[in-house]
Structure formats: structure tokens, C-alpha cells
Amino acid sequence: MRKRVESKTKGTGLNAADRTQGTGSMDKLPPRHPSWNLWQGLFLILLVNLVELPMGWLKASENLDTLDGFLHFLAVGLGEGLLYLGAILVLMRLLRQPLKGLGLVKPRLGFWILGIIVGIFLFVSIGLLGNLLIKFLGTPAPQSFTEAVKGVKYGWQFLLLILLGGVIAPLKEEMIFRGLIYPPLRQAYGRGRGMLLTGVFFAALHFDLVRFLPLFIGGVILTWVYERSGSLWPAVLAHGTWNVLMALALWVQR
């Protein structure tokens, strides 16, 4: 009886790493044949930006050292996260696909640990690369999140920024770039070039030329985490760990 079960298992051509973790499904993640294409993912990003434009959400936040400026920055960050989540839910609904198709499935414990390790690695390595680039390209304009952290006056403000930068922003960006953008690129160009192109999109859509290379490398590594784990959550954890460590470093240095 045992041999018969083993024979059936071998006949599927799948191992534990190929299965969708925590769902009992035999579908592979990232999806090999996504039901959406790259243009639909890019159109979703464009649509959200068109909604944000008349509301002034695409402008750099000002007066982040004041309470009003801080609350405005926080509201924009939360609002943008909700906009993207709503747009993704609508897209997946139209495609009649569950959110687990974006990789939102439970990974094994080891991949949670991998996410933390990768997040620490990104903080250290990308930070060193950024410092090196500053010597050649000069100091770029500070990001709004950096100014918000430096302008914090109360502990509750810092905790809300940790929530925004460590949870909401990573989940939003991973669902977009690793969840939506990577699978069609993987299908069209293969795993390796798909990862590289996803890194290009991740860096380019941050609209920051000086930080392009660090963001590109970070984007490729985060895509690898998704590919390796078969779940989006370790990439979200790695991204969040990276952001939280940067916020803590800024908090200590301010």
C-alpha cells in the first residue's frame, strides 16, 4: 500500500516546494500561467495614479515636522494602500481569481525566517551601496518617509510610521510588483530575466534616479524570495524588515 502511494506521488511530478503552501492546492506559485497580463498590471498602477492626481497625493508631502504635515502624510499613505487594495480586489474579481493567486498563501516556517534574514541583508548591503553612490552622485533629496521619521516628536507618531512603512507599504508594493507584475514577466521571459525585469519596474516606478540601482537590486532579491518560497508573505516580511530597520536607524541618528 505504501509503495502504491509513493508511486502516485511520483507520478504527479510535484514536490512540497511546488505546492501552494497552506492551501492544499497543487497549483504552483508564482503562477506559471497567470490569468492576467503585464499590461493589466501596469494599467492598474496608472488608474490608481490618475485617481490620486486630482487629490494631490502624488505631490511630495510638506511640513513633515509639524503635526498637520505628519497627519497628511500618514493619511495619504493609508489612503493609497486602500486604493491599491481595492483596485487589486476588483481586478481579481473580474478575472474570477482568488487573492491566493497573487501568492497570499501561508509559507513554511523556514521561509518566514528567510524573510527576516533577507530583510536584514537588504538593510545592510543596500545601505552600504547607497553610501557608496552618494560619494559619486551626491546626496539625493530626502524621501518623504525619511523626513517624516526625522520630524517625529512623539512615540505614537513613530509607531504609526512603523505600521505604514513596515506593514502597509510592503504589502501594497509586494502585491503589485511580485504579485501582479512578476508572473506575466516570468511567463514571457523565464525566471531569471523575469526577476531582472521586475527589479527594473520596481526601481523605475519609484521615480528616483539616484536610488535606481539600490532599488533594482532590492527588487530582484525580493522577487527571488517570492520565487523561492512560493508565497508572497516572506517577501512582504523581508521588505517590511528592511523598512523598519531603516526607520530605526533614522530615529537613532536624528
Buried (B, 14 or more C-beta within 10 A) or exposed (E): EEEEEEEEEEEEEEEEEEBBBEBEEEBBBBBEEBBBBBEBBBEBBEBBBEBBEEEEBEEEBEEBEEEEBBEBBBEBBBBBBEBBBEBBEEBBEEEEBEBBBBBBBBBBEEBBEBBBBBBBBBBEBBBEBBEEBEEEEEEEEBBBBBBBBBBBEEEEBBEBBBBBBBBBBBBBBBBBBBBBBBBBBBBEBEBEEBBBBBBBBBBBBBEBEBBBBBBBBBBBBBBBBBBBBBBBBBBBBBBBBBBBBBBBEBBEEE
